[in-house]
């Protein structure tokens, strides 16, 4: 079992930046990938970005060029640097982890952190 704890959310003006952190504990050695999802009010949870144990990164088209995911293996922490934020980036951001390859379920989730971008 893996525990995920997010931090770094907050309120920011459009055009600003935030950095989210996700600290993993437990059986982290078993993880294939970690990532971020978000959920806006009244909408379904959507994929934002992910990074595999090999360092491959993936992004939703809506955040490409603005968000960067990276990891610090020594700290078992994944970060999401968010730049040029837009009001449509507002939502609860969830850290996720999966134990197997692409197509397998994200079977570990954090509690979420709120990101609010004002116009």
N, CA, C and O atoms as CSV, one atom per row, in Angstrom:
chain,resi,resn,atom,element,x,y,z
A,1,UNK,N,N,0.839,-1.198,0.000
A,1,UNK,CA,C,0.000,0.000,0.000
A,1,UNK,C,C,0.873,1.246,0.000
A,1,UNK,O,O,1.936,1.288,0.619
A,2,UNK,N,N,0.400,2.240,-0.701
A,2,UNK,CA,C,1.126,3.494,-0.829
A,2,UNK,C,C,0.254,4.621,-0.312
A,2,UNK,O,O,-0.938,4.681,-0.615
A,3,UNK,N,N,0.841,5.511,0.465
A,3,UNK,CA,C,0.135,6.700,0.944
A,3,UNK,C,C,0.671,7.917,0.185
A,3,UNK,O,O,1.878,8.068,-0.004
A,4,UNK,N,N,-0.248,8.775,-0.240
A,4,UNK,CA,C,0.101,9.971,-1.002
A,4,UNK,C,C,-0.427,11.200,-0.281
A,4,UNK,O,O,-1.590,11.241,0.120
A,5,UNK,N,N,0.427,12.197,-0.117
A,5,UNK,CA,C,0.025,13.436,0.546
A,5,UNK,C,C,0.405,14.609,-0.341
A,5,UNK,O,O,1.580,14.836,-0.629
A,6,UNK,N,N,-0.621,15.359,-0.773
A,6,UNK,CA,C,-0.384,16.525,-1.629
A,6,UNK,C,C,-0.244,17.793,-0.794
A,6,UNK,O,O,-0.736,17.881,0.331
A,7,UNK,N,N,0.432,18.759,-1.372
A,7,UNK,CA,C,0.516,20.087,-0.781
A,7,UNK,C,C,0.838,21.084,-1.893
A,7,UNK,O,O,1.237,20.711,-2.995
A,8,UNK,N,N,0.649,22.371,-1.564
A,8,UNK,CA,C,1.041,23.408,-2.501
A,8,UNK,C,C,-0.083,24.120,-3.214
A,8,UNK,O,O,0.169,25.059,-3.969
A,9,UNK,N,N,-1.319,23.701,-2.998
A,9,UNK,CA,C,-2.425,24.401,-3.644
A,9,UNK,C,C,-2.632,25.777,-3.046
A,9,UNK,O,O,-2.003,26.137,-2.051
A,10,UNK,N,N,-3.527,26.548,-3.666
A,10,UNK,CA,C,-3.823,27.871,-3.149
A,10,UNK,C,C,-4.553,28.714,-4.167
A,10,UNK,O,O,-5.050,28.216,-5.177
A,11,UNK,N,N,-4.608,30.005,-3.879
A,11,UNK,CA,C,-5.275,30.984,-4.736
A,11,UNK,C,C,-4.211,31.806,-5.453
A,11,UNK,O,O,-3.273,32.309,-4.835
A,12,UNK,N,N,-4.372,31.933,-6.765
A,12,UNK,CA,C,-3.398,32.683,-7.544
A,12,UNK,C,C,-4.133,33.413,-8.663
A,12,UNK,O,O,-5.184,32.961,-9.118
A,13,UNK,N,N,-3.588,34.525,-9.101
A,13,UNK,CA,C,-4.180,35.257,-10.213
A,13,UNK,C,C,-3.800,34.601,-11.536
A,13,UNK,O,O,-2.784,33.915,-11.641
A,14,UNK,N,N,-4.625,34.826,-12.524
A,14,UNK,CA,C,-4.329,34.324,-13.862
A,14,UNK,C,C,-2.963,34.814,-14.306
A,14,UNK,O,O,-2.608,35.976,-14.112
A,15,UNK,N,N,-2.198,33.903,-14.910
A,15,UNK,CA,C,-0.844,34.213,-15.323
A,15,UNK,C,C,0.206,33.854,-14.293
A,15,UNK,O,O,1.402,33.858,-14.584
A,16,UNK,N,N,-0.245,33.544,-13.089
A,16,UNK,CA,C,0.676,33.214,-12.014
A,16,UNK,C,C,1.118,31.762,-12.035
A,16,UNK,O,O,0.814,31.015,-12.965
A,17,UNK,N,N,1.843,31.376,-10.991
A,17,UNK,CA,C,2.419,30.030,-10.906
A,17,UNK,C,C,2.169,29.423,-9.538
A,17,UNK,O,O,2.039,30.123,-8.534
A,18,UNK,N,N,2.106,28.111,-9.529
A,18,UNK,CA,C,2.045,27.334,-8.303
A,18,UNK,C,C,2.843,26.062,-8.515
A,18,UNK,O,O,2.995,25.592,-9.643
A,19,UNK,N,N,3.356,25.503,-7.417
A,19,UNK,CA,C,3.998,24.200,-7.491
A,19,UNK,C,C,3.326,23.253,-6.502
A,19,UNK,O,O,3.280,23.515,-5.300
A,20,UNK,N,N,2.813,22.164,-7.025
A,20,UNK,CA,C,2.209,21.130,-6.189
A,20,UNK,C,C,3.243,20.055,-5.880
A,20,UNK,O,O,4.107,19.745,-6.700
A,21,UNK,N,N,3.135,19.498,-4.689
A,21,UNK,CA,C,4.016,18.404,-4.275
A,21,UNK,C,C,3.170,17.208,-3.874
A,21,UNK,O,O,2.062,17.354,-3.356
A,22,UNK,N,N,3.711,16.023,-4.123
A,22,UNK,CA,C,3.056,14.788,-3.710
A,22,UNK,C,C,4.116,13.887,-3.109
A,22,UNK,O,O,4.988,13.376,-3.811
A,23,UNK,N,N,4.031,13.699,-1.797
A,23,UNK,CA,C,4.982,12.844,-1.100
A,23,UNK,C,C,4.390,11.447,-0.949
A,23,UNK,O,O,3.275,11.279,-0.455
A,24,UNK,N,N,5.153,10.454,-1.380
A,24,UNK,CA,C,4.701,9.072,-1.313
A,24,UNK,C,C,5.423,8.336,-0.192
A,24,UNK,O,O,6.611,8.552,0.047
A,25,UNK,N,N,4.696,7.472,0.485
A,25,UNK,CA,C,5.294,6.627,1.519
A,25,UNK,C,C,4.680,5.231,1.434
A,25,UNK,O,O,3.631,5.034,0.821
A,26,UNK,N,N,5.347,4.282,2.054
A,26,UNK,CA,C,4.874,2.906,1.975
A,26,UNK,C,C,5.659,2.144,0.923
A,26,UNK,O,O,6.877,2.285,0.818
A,27,UNK,N,N,4.963,1.348,0.159
A,27,UNK,CA,C,5.608,0.467,-0.831
A,27,UNK,C,C,5.914,1.207,-2.126
A,27,UNK,O,O,5.454,0.808,-3.196
A,28,UNK,N,N,6.687,2.280,-2.034
A,28,UNK,CA,C,6.951,3.121,-3.202
A,28,UNK,C,C,7.795,2.403,-4.242
A,28,UNK,O,O,7.751,2.752,-5.422
A,29,UNK,N,N,8.560,1.410,-3.824
A,29,UNK,CA,C,9.420,0.696,-4.758
A,29,UNK,C,C,8.602,-0.055,-5.801
A,29,UNK,O,O,9.114,-0.402,-6.865
A,30,UNK,N,N,7.319,-0.308,-5.495
A,30,UNK,CA,C,6.468,-1.073,-6.401
A,30,UNK,C,C,5.794,-0.223,-7.467
A,30,UNK,O,O,5.114,-0.752,-8.347
A,31,UNK,N,N,5.977,1.084,-7.396
A,31,UNK,CA,C,5.231,1.974,-8.278
A,31,UNK,C,C,5.789,1.992,-9.689
A,31,UNK,O,O,7.003,2.018,-9.891
A,32,UNK,N,N,4.882,1.979,-10.670
A,32,UNK,CA,C,5.253,2.123,-12.073
A,32,UNK,C,C,5.222,3.574,-12.499
A,32,UNK,O,O,6.042,4.014,-13.305
A,33,UNK,N,N,4.256,4.329,-11.946
A,33,UNK,CA,C,4.118,5.724,-12.347
A,33,UNK,C,C,3.363,6.505,-11.277
A,33,UNK,O,O,2.617,5.941,-10.477
A,34,UNK,N,N,3.577,7.818,-11.287
A,34,UNK,CA,C,2.793,8.735,-10.457
A,34,UNK,C,C,2.280,9.848,-11.352
A,34,UNK,O,O,2.872,10.165,-12.384
A,35,UNK,N,N,1.174,10.432,-10.937
A,35,UNK,CA,C,0.600,11.451,-11.796
A,35,UNK,C,C,-0.333,12.380,-11.065
A,35,UNK,O,O,-0.509,12.297,-9.850
A,36,UNK,N,N,-0.929,13.274,-11.841
A,36,UNK,CA,C,-1.868,14.254,-11.312
A,36,UNK,C,C,-3.147,14.239,-12.131
A,36,UNK,O,O,-3.122,14.189,-13.360
A,37,UNK,N,N,-4.245,14.281,-11.431
A,37,UNK,CA,C,-5.555,14.474,-12.018
A,37,UNK,C,C,-6.173,15.709,-11.379
A,37,UNK,O,O,-5.718,16.159,-10.328
A,38,UNK,N,N,-7.196,16.252,-12.001
A,38,UNK,CA,C,-7.911,17.380,-11.408
A,38,UNK,C,C,-9.395,17.248,-11.672
A,38,UNK,O,O,-9.830,16.594,-12.620
A,39,UNK,N,N,-10.152,17.886,-10.808
A,39,UNK,CA,C,-11.611,17.880,-10.944
A,39,UNK,C,C,-12.146,19.267,-10.676
A,39,UNK,O,O,-12.008,19.801,-9.576
A,40,UNK,N,N,-12.755,19.843,-11.688
A,40,UNK,CA,C,-13.395,21.142,-11.555
A,40,UNK,C,C,-14.833,20.939,-11.080
A,40,UNK,O,O,-15.401,19.865,-11.276
A,41,UNK,N,N,-15.421,21.954,-10.462
A,41,UNK,CA,C,-16.805,21.831,-9.987
A,41,UNK,C,C,-17.756,21.425,-11.101
A,41,UNK,O,O,-17.771,22.044,-12.165
A,42,UNK,N,N,-18.540,20.398,-10.863
A,42,UNK,CA,C,-19.517,19.955,-11.849
A,42,UNK,C,C,-18.954,19.174,-13.010
A,42,UNK,O,O,-19.681,18.840,-13.946
A,43,UNK,N,N,-17.657,18.874,-12.964
A,43,UNK,CA,C,-17.038,18.148,-14.071
A,43,UNK,C,C,-16.410,16.851,-13.571
A,43,UNK,O,O,-16.197,16.657,-12.374
A,44,UNK,N,N,-16.122,15.974,-14.523
A,44,UNK,CA,C,-15.467,14.729,-14.167
A,44,UNK,C,C,-13.978,14.952,-13.915
A,44,UNK,O,O,-13.379,15.913,-14.399
A,45,UNK,N,N,-13.407,14.039,-13.148
A,45,UNK,CA,C,-11.974,14.086,-12.910
A,45,UNK,C,C,-11.250,13.826,-14.231
A,45,UNK,O,O,-11.632,12.938,-14.993
A,46,UNK,N,N,-10.199,14.610,-14.495
A,46,UNK,CA,C,-9.478,14.468,-15.749
A,46,UNK,C,C,-7.979,14.356,-15.520
A,46,UNK,O,O,-7.439,14.883,-14.547
A,47,UNK,N,N,-7.327,13.665,-16.429
A,47,UNK,CA,C,-5.883,13.494,-16.381
A,47,UNK,C,C,-5.179,14.817,-16.658
A,47,UNK,O,O,-5.589,15.582,-17.530
A,48,UNK,N,N,-4.115,15.072,-15.901
A,48,UNK,CA,C,-3.315,16.270,-16.116
A,48,UNK,C,C,-1.909,15.902,-16.608
A,48,UNK,O,O,-1.457,16.380,-17.649
A,49,UNK,N,N,-1.231,15.047,-15.842
A,49,UNK,CA,C,0.145,14.719,-16.181
A,49,UNK,C,C,0.576,13.481,-15.413
A,49,UNK,O,O,0.003,13.146,-14.376
A,50,UNK,N,N,1.606,12.798,-15.940
A,50,UNK,CA,C,2.157,11.648,-15.231
A,50,UNK,C,C,3.627,11.490,-15.564
A,50,UNK,O,O,4.123,12.017,-16.560
A,51,UNK,N,N,4.310,10.747,-14.703
A,51,UNK,CA,C,5.717,10.447,-14.905
A,51,UNK,C,C,5.955,9.003,-14.488
A,51,UNK,O,O,5.506,8.569,-13.428
A,52,UNK,N,N,6.665,8.264,-15.332
A,52,UNK,CA,C,6.904,6.859,-15.038
A,52,UNK,C,C,8.182,6.698,-14.207
A,52,UNK,O,O,8.945,7.644,-14.015
A,53,UNK,N,N,8.383,5.494,-13.731
A,53,UNK,CA,C,9.589,5.199,-12.970
A,53,UNK,C,C,10.833,5.381,-13.830
A,53,UNK,O,O,11.924,5.609,-13.307
A,54,UNK,N,N,10.674,5.283,-15.141
A,54,UNK,CA,C,11.795,5.491,-16.057
A,54,UNK,C,C,12.009,6.934,-16.457
A,54,UNK,O,O,12.953,7.255,-17.178
A,55,UNK,N,N,11.124,7.807,-15.985
A,55,UNK,CA,C,11.273,9.231,-16.255
A,55,UNK,C,C,10.496,9.751,-17.450
A,55,UNK,O,O,10.608,10.929,-17.788
A,56,UNK,N,N,9.710,8.900,-18.096
A,56,UNK,CA,C,8.880,9.377,-19.205
A,56,UNK,C,C,7.734,10.227,-18.667
A,56,UNK,O,O,7.123,9.890,-17.653
A,57,UNK,N,N,7.451,11.321,-19.349
A,57,UNK,CA,C,6.410,12.235,-18.904
A,57,UNK,C,C,5.303,12.351,-19.938
A,57,UNK,O,O,5.530,12.208,-21.139
A,58,UNK,N,N,4.101,12.612,-19.443
A,58,UNK,CA,C,2.921,12.737,-20.286
A,58,UNK,C,C,2.088,13.906,-19.778
A,58,UNK,O,O,2.025,14.169,-18.577
A,59,UNK,N,N,1.449,14.605,-20.717
A,59,UNK,CA,C,0.651,15.772,-20.361
A,59,UNK,C,C,-0.653,15.786,-21.140
A,59,UNK,O,O,-0.721,15.328,-22.281
A,60,UNK,N,N,-1.674,16.313,-20.509
A,60,UNK,CA,C,-2.901,16.622,-21.230
A,60,UNK,C,C,-2.620,17.786,-22.182
A,60,UNK,O,O,-1.799,18.655,-21.888
A,61,UNK,N,N,-3.304,17.792,-23.315
A,61,UNK,CA,C,-3.069,18.863,-24.296
A,61,UNK,C,C,-3.308,20.241,-23.685
A,61,UNK,O,O,-2.643,21.210,-24.052
A,62,UNK,N,N,-4.246,20.325,-22.764
A,62,UNK,CA,C,-4.617,21.623,-22.194
A,62,UNK,C,C,-3.524,22.240,-21.331
A,62,UNK,O,O,-3.565,23.436,-21.043
A,63,UNK,N,N,-2.540,21.431,-20.912
A,63,UNK,CA,C,-1.500,21.968,-20.023
A,63,UNK,C,C,-0.105,21.904,-20.639
A,63,UNK,O,O,0.854,22.390,-20.039
A,64,UNK,N,N,0.022,21.317,-21.818
A,64,UNK,CA,C,1.332,21.211,-22.466
A,64,UNK,C,C,1.947,22.590,-22.652
A,64,UNK,O,O,1.281,23.533,-23.080
A,65,UNK,N,N,3.218,22.688,-22.325
A,65,UNK,CA,C,3.922,23.948,-22.463
A,65,UNK,C,C,3.777,24.876,-21.273
A,65,UNK,O,O,4.485,25.878,-21.173
A,66,UNK,N,N,2.846,24.543,-20.355
A,66,UNK,CA,C,2.637,25.389,-19.180
A,66,UNK,C,C,2.984,24.647,-17.885
A,66,UNK,O,O,3.494,25.247,-16.939
A,67,UNK,N,N,2.708,23.357,-17.848
A,67,UNK,CA,C,2.953,22.541,-16.657
A,67,UNK,C,C,4.162,21.636,-16.888
A,67,UNK,O,O,4.415,21.185,-18.006
A,68,UNK,N,N,4.896,21.382,-15.816
A,68,UNK,CA,C,6.025,20.460,-15.867
A,68,UNK,C,C,5.962,19.519,-14.671
A,68,UNK,O,O,5.841,19.961,-13.529
A,69,UNK,N,N,6.044,18.222,-14.940
A,69,UNK,CA,C,6.077,17.234,-13.870
A,69,UNK,C,C,7.505,16.722,-13.733
A,69,UNK,O,O,8.186,16.481,-14.729
A,70,UNK,N,N,7.948,16.560,-12.496
A,70,UNK,CA,C,9.273,16.001,-12.264
A,70,UNK,C,C,9.288,15.334,-10.897
A,70,UNK,O,O,8.367,15.513,-10.100
A,71,UNK,N,N,10.331,14.569,-10.634
A,71,UNK,CA,C,10.353,13.803,-9.394
A,71,UNK,C,C,11.715,13.915,-8.717
A,71,UNK,O,O,12.745,14.135,-9.354
A,72,UNK,N,N,11.672,13.756,-7.412
A,72,UNK,CA,C,12.878,13.671,-6.597
A,72,UNK,C,C,12.849,12.288,-5.953
A,72,UNK,O,O,12.158,12.076,-4.956
A,73,UNK,N,N,13.591,11.361,-6.518
A,73,UNK,CA,C,13.531,9.981,-6.040
A,73,UNK,C,C,14.037,9.843,-4.602
A,73,UNK,O,O,13.560,8.989,-3.855
A,74,UNK,N,N,14.984,10.666,-4.223
A,74,UNK,CA,C,15.526,10.587,-2.865
A,74,UNK,C,C,14.462,10.933,-1.823
A,74,UNK,O,O,14.502,10.445,-0.693
A,75,UNK,N,N,13.514,11.780,-2.219
A,75,UNK,CA,C,12.450,12.207,-1.307
A,75,UNK,C,C,11.128,11.501,-1.585
A,75,UNK,O,O,10.134,11.760,-0.908
A,76,UNK,N,N,11.108,10.607,-2.579
A,76,UNK,CA,C,9.857,9.938,-2.974
A,76,UNK,C,C,8.744,10.956,-3.220
A,76,UNK,O,O,7.602,10.767,-2.801
A,77,UNK,N,N,9.098,12.020,-3.896
A,77,UNK,CA,C,8.168,13.126,-4.111
A,77,UNK,C,C,8.085,13.476,-5.590
A,77,UNK,O,O,9.096,13.527,-6.292
A,78,UNK,N,N,6.871,13.713,-6.044
A,78,UNK,CA,C,6.621,14.181,-7.399
A,78,UNK,C,C,6.079,15.603,-7.319
A,78,UNK,O,O,5.279,15.928,-6.441
A,79,UNK,N,N,6.518,16.433,-8.234
A,79,UNK,CA,C,6.116,17.836,-8.261
A,79,UNK,C,C,5.386,18.156,-9.570
A,79,UNK,O,O,5.630,17.538,-10.606
A,80,UNK,N,N,4.502,19.119,-9.490
A,80,UNK,CA,C,3.853,19.641,-10.684
A,80,UNK,C,C,4.025,21.153,-10.659
A,80,UNK,O,O,3.363,21.853,-9.893
A,81,UNK,N,N,4.924,21.646,-11.509
A,81,UNK,CA,C,5.126,23.087,-11.641
A,81,UNK,C,C,4.114,23.620,-12.643
A,81,UNK,O,O,4.096,23.206,-13.802
A,82,UNK,N,N,3.284,24.530,-12.193
A,82,UNK,CA,C,2.218,25.070,-13.030
A,82,UNK,C,C,2.473,26.554,-13.286
A,82,UNK,O,O,2.451,27.360,-12.356
A,83,UNK,N,N,2.712,26.906,-14.532
A,83,UNK,CA,C,2.960,28.288,-14.927
A,83,UNK,C,C,1.851,28.784,-15.849
A,83,UNK,O,O,1.083,27.993,-16.397
A,84,UNK,N,N,1.782,30.081,-16.009
A,84,UNK,CA,C,0.780,30.697,-16.892
A,84,UNK,C,C,-0.610,30.151,-16.599
A,84,UNK,O,O,-1.341,29.759,-17.509
A,85,UNK,N,N,-0.961,30.129,-15.336
A,85,UNK,CA,C,-2.234,29.548,-14.936
A,85,UNK,C,C,-3.415,30.331,-15.483
A,85,UNK,O,O,-3.373,31.554,-15.619
A,86,UNK,N,N,-4.467,29.590,-15.792
A,86,UNK,CA,C,-5.693,30.164,-16.341
A,86,UNK,C,C,-6.857,29.840,-15.397
A,86,UNK,O,O,-6.775,28.874,-14.638
A,87,UNK,N,N,-7.922,30.617,-15.431
A,87,UNK,CA,C,-9.089,30.303,-14.583
A,87,UNK,C,C,-9.602,28.887,-14.810
A,87,UNK,O,O,-10.100,28.264,-13.872
A,88,UNK,N,N,-9.497,28.371,-16.007
A,88,UNK,CA,C,-9.980,27.018,-16.289
A,88,UNK,C,C,-9.088,25.937,-15.681
A,88,UNK,O,O,-9.420,24.755,-15.766
A,89,UNK,N,N,-7.972,26.313,-15.073
A,89,UNK,CA,C,-7.146,25.348,-14.341
A,89,UNK,C,C,-7.664,25.146,-12.910
A,89,UNK,O,O,-7.154,24.296,-12.181
A,90,UNK,N,N,-8.647,25.904,-12.521
A,90,UNK,CA,C,-9.209,25.791,-11.182
A,90,UNK,C,C,-9.808,24.417,-10.943
A,90,UNK,O,O,-10.485,23.866,-11.810
A,91,UNK,N,N,-9.555,23.865,-9.759
A,91,UNK,CA,C,-10.121,22.580,-9.398
A,91,UNK,C,C,-9.358,21.964,-8.242
A,91,UNK,O,O,-8.407,22.545,-7.720
A,92,UNK,N,N,-9.792,20.785,-7.857
A,92,UNK,CA,C,-9.072,20.001,-6.854
A,92,UNK,C,C,-8.094,19.102,-7.598
A,92,UNK,O,O,-8.481,18.342,-8.486
A,93,UNK,N,N,-6.847,19.196,-7.229
A,93,UNK,CA,C,-5.796,18.405,-7.872
A,93,UNK,C,C,-5.467,17.206,-6.986
A,93,UNK,O,O,-5.188,17.344,-5.795
A,94,UNK,N,N,-5.508,16.043,-7.597
A,94,UNK,CA,C,-5.256,14.798,-6.884
A,94,UNK,C,C,-3.971,14.139,-7.398
A,94,UNK,O,O,-3.736,14.044,-8.602
A,95,UNK,N,N,-3.173,13.699,-6.471
A,95,UNK,CA,C,-2.014,12.887,-6.816
A,95,UNK,C,C,-2.460,11.432,-6.916
A,95,UNK,O,O,-3.299,10.973,-6.141
A,96,UNK,N,N,-1.894,10.721,-7.873
A,96,UNK,CA,C,-2.257,9.321,-8.074
A,96,UNK,C,C,-0.999,8.497,-8.345
A,96,UNK,O,O,0.015,9.016,-8.811
A,97,UNK,N,N,-1.089,7.228,-8.048
A,97,UNK,CA,C,0.025,6.322,-8.309
A,97,UNK,C,C,-0.522,4.983,-8.781
A,97,UNK,O,O,-1.598,4.556,-8.361
A,98,UNK,N,N,0.224,4.331,-9.650
A,98,UNK,CA,C,-0.197,3.001,-10.099
A,98,UNK,C,C,0.994,2.057,-10.017
A,98,UNK,O,O,2.154,2.458,-10.109
A,99,UNK,N,N,0.657,0.801,-9.841
A,99,UNK,CA,C,1.702,-0.200,-9.638
A,99,UNK,C,C,2.109,-0.893,-10.924
A,99,UNK,O,O,3.146,-1.555,-10.974
A,100,UNK,N,N,1.290,-0.745,-11.980
A,100,UNK,CA,C,1.575,-1.447,-13.218
A,100,UNK,C,C,1.592,-0.462,-14.380
A,100,UNK,O,O,1.436,0.743,-14.185
A,101,UNK,N,N,1.785,-0.987,-15.596
A,101,UNK,CA,C,2.018,-0.163,-16.755
A,101,UNK,C,C,0.786,0.537,-17.285
A,101,UNK,O,O,-0.293,0.456,-16.698
A,102,UNK,N,N,0.961,1.241,-18.429
A,102,UNK,CA,C,-0.161,1.985,-19.031
A,102,UNK,C,C,-1.385,1.109,-19.247
A,102,UNK,O,O,-1.290,-0.040,-19.677
A,103,UNK,N,N,-2.532,1.689,-18.937
A,103,UNK,CA,C,-3.786,0.958,-19.062
A,103,UNK,C,C,-4.241,0.324,-17.768
A,103,UNK,O,O,-5.412,-0.030,-17.625
A,104,UNK,N,N,-3.338,0.178,-16.833
A,104,UNK,CA,C,-3.725,-0.356,-15.523
A,104,UNK,C,C,-4.303,0.764,-14.667
A,104,UNK,O,O,-4.003,1.934,-14.903
A,105,UNK,N,N,-5.124,0.428,-13.681
A,105,UNK,CA,C,-5.780,1.480,-12.901
A,105,UNK,C,C,-4.808,2.227,-11.981
A,105,UNK,O,O,-3.809,1.683,-11.511
A,106,UNK,N,N,-5.148,3.493,-11.750
A,106,UNK,CA,C,-4.460,4.271,-10.735
A,106,UNK,C,C,-5.054,3.826,-9.399
A,106,UNK,O,O,-6.176,4.207,-9.066
A,107,UNK,N,N,-4.334,3.044,-8.651
A,107,UNK,CA,C,-4.908,2.397,-7.479
A,107,UNK,C,C,-4.559,3.053,-6.149
A,107,UNK,O,O,-4.907,2.535,-5.088
A,108,UNK,N,N,-3.875,4.187,-6.202
A,108,UNK,CA,C,-3.589,4.943,-4.988
A,108,UNK,C,C,-3.868,6.422,-5.263
A,108,UNK,O,O,-3.472,6.964,-6.295
A,109,UNK,N,N,-4.559,7.056,-4.318
A,109,UNK,CA,C,-4.937,8.452,-4.493
A,109,UNK,C,C,-4.665,9.243,-3.235
A,109,UNK,O,O,-4.783,8.731,-2.121
A,110,UNK,N,N,-4.299,10.500,-3.425
A,110,UNK,CA,C,-4.181,11.418,-2.308
A,110,UNK,C,C,-5.522,12.049,-1.990
A,110,UNK,O,O,-6.534,11.738,-2.619
A,111,UNK,N,N,-5.521,12.936,-1.009
A,111,UNK,CA,C,-6.771,13.549,-0.559
A,111,UNK,C,C,-7.171,14.758,-1.386
A,111,UNK,O,O,-8.304,15.229,-1.293
A,112,UNK,N,N,-6.251,15.260,-2.193
A,112,UNK,CA,C,-6.538,16.401,-3.051
A,112,UNK,C,C,-6.110,17.720,-2.444
A,112,UNK,O,O,-6.082,17.880,-1.224
A,113,UNK,N,N,-5.779,18.661,-3.310
A,113,UNK,CA,C,-5.438,20.014,-2.885
A,113,UNK,C,C,-6.103,21.002,-3.835
A,113,UNK,O,O,-6.088,20.813,-5.051
A,114,UNK,N,N,-6.681,22.047,-3.274
A,114,UNK,CA,C,-7.464,23.003,-4.068
A,114,UNK,C,C,-6.552,24.012,-4.756
A,114,UNK,O,O,-5.662,24.597,-4.138
A,115,UNK,N,N,-6.796,24.199,-6.042
A,115,UNK,CA,C,-6.135,25.251,-6.814
A,115,UNK,C,C,-7.225,26.161,-7.359
A,115,UNK,O,O,-8.148,25.704,-8.033
A,116,UNK,N,N,-7.113,27.447,-7.063
A,116,UNK,CA,C,-8.086,28.418,-7.551
A,116,UNK,C,C,-7.344,29.525,-8.292
A,116,UNK,O,O,-6.457,30.174,-7.736
A,117,UNK,N,N,-7.717,29.731,-9.551
A,117,UNK,CA,C,-7.094,30.758,-10.373
A,117,UNK,C,C,-8.137,31.832,-10.654
A,117,UNK,O,O,-9.165,31.565,-11.276
A,118,UNK,N,N,-7.867,33.030,-10.197
A,118,UNK,CA,C,-8.815,34.135,-10.381
A,118,UNK,C,C,-8.484,34.908,-11.660
A,118,UNK,O,O,-7.328,35.017,-12.069
A,119,UNK,N,N,-9.529,35.431,-12.265
A,119,UNK,CA,C,-9.331,36.167,-13.532
A,119,UNK,C,C,-9.075,37.635,-13.285
A,119,UNK,O,O,-8.888,38.397,-14.233
